[in-house]
């Protein structure tokens, strides 16, 4: 079976939640014996070549995205055209049994170039309209312009992709409900969560993990890994934990990067937390695995639009408990194993009290092996991968009219 993945970035280039999911599924398809290719944007930084490259048994085709200012009204159109051109240059000759779309821009470009006969499956990682409304609102006047001009275009773009797709997939009931809210297609959505990655299990003791990372050995450690953007709540976590510095010993390690990292670092310094809050930057998979094992608690302070919670599964699989907000799909995982560890989103006081309860041993923390067993039993790879690959198969059609009734794709 010939399987093409359309995504904005390859996980090997730009780590992120949706990129991780797209890469994991591509690897699972490769293991099934499928011929797998991925079309994605070539990062602007680094020396990666454009065009096809074989990586871990997958043909990764990187295309150049036009470099335009964020406010430029043609940014979306030019990326779509660049994706279509890349497909025509490097992927047109293969008869693709399915195109799996993880990005509306790359996906639209592929479908424009491939024509109306190719079968497509759309994985909606988040409600694109709501997500960009949040992101653009924080971008000043360019963002305001995009809110006025861009949201109708995005709505139309996603609706066409959804209508065109033989199957629609989300990782959570929350995202399914958002698709229904914006497009009225909730009855066509198949909800299949993602799975715990191979190897993300406890392999050493907490003191050993801390020693290998060079982390504090003699006090409670809180850890988070977030893209440093407004909706992920890093500033809320810092403000929440700051007053506890005068009454409790602890360290807070913040992994990841993003445009607001300087702002968050300045906030920690302003609050006198220079020796308590440590920003690690990007972590390799090996470092991340150790971080889950070194931490006493993983903090997930998301403000909005956590559309699955893959990072919760990773922490639990390593036996690390999670204190999280009730944003988006987070409760879908948390309520079944850590219901008392959930706080209202955007409420630093509630988060502070929950952290205090943990530090003062007022919360019952399930043993690590129980957390691991939960993650593996409900979100294990053997359980989930067959369901997902079945959805991608050409004979599977969640939507009875299917591709055969699609008049053509002009997205």
Number of C-alpha atoms within 10 A of each C-alpha: 16 15 21 26 27 29 23 28 26 25 18 11 15 14 16 16 18 21 20 18 20 24 20 17 18 24 17 17 21 18 12 12 11 15 17 21 25 25 28 27 24 22 19 11 7 8 8 12 13 16 18 18 16 10 10 9 14 20 17 21 23 24 26 17 20 17 11 13 10 13 15 12 14 13 15 19 14 17 23 23 20 21 30 24 18 26 24 16 11 15 21 15 9 10 13 20 17 19 24 25 28 23 24 26 25 28 28 26 26 30 27 20 19 20 14 18 16 18 24 29 26 26 24 25 22 23 21 19 21 15 13 18 17 16 15 19 15 15 14 9 12 15 20 16 17 21 18 11 12 20 18 12 14 17 16 14 17 25 19 17 21 24 18 26 26 27 25 29 26 23 23 25 20 23 25 25 18 21 26 16 12 16 16 12 17 17 13 20 24 19 17 17 21 23 22 26 16 9 13 22 20 22 13 13 12 17 16 15 22 20 14 12 14 9 18 16 14 11 12 17 21 23 22 24 24 23 23 22 17 18 20 21 23 25 21 23 24 22 18 21 24 17 14 16 14 7 8 13 13 18 22 24 20 26 19 17 18 13 11 15 19 11 11 19 18 14 16 20 13 10 13 14 20 14 10 18 21 17 18 12 17 17 16 10 11 10 14 18 20 26 29 28 27 29 26 21 23 24 27 28 31 24 20 21 20 24 23 26 22 21 17 22 28 22 29 27 30 26 27 26 25 26 22 26 27 22 23 22 20 24 22 15 19 21 13 9 19 18 13 14 24 22 22 16 20 20 16 20 16 16 27 21 15 22 23 18 14 18 16 10 10 11 14 11 18 13 11 16 15 15 22 23 16 17 23 20 12 15 21 19 16 12 13 16 20 13 12 19 15 12 20 24 15 15 8 14 19 18 16 12 11 17 20 13 11 15 11 14 16 13 18
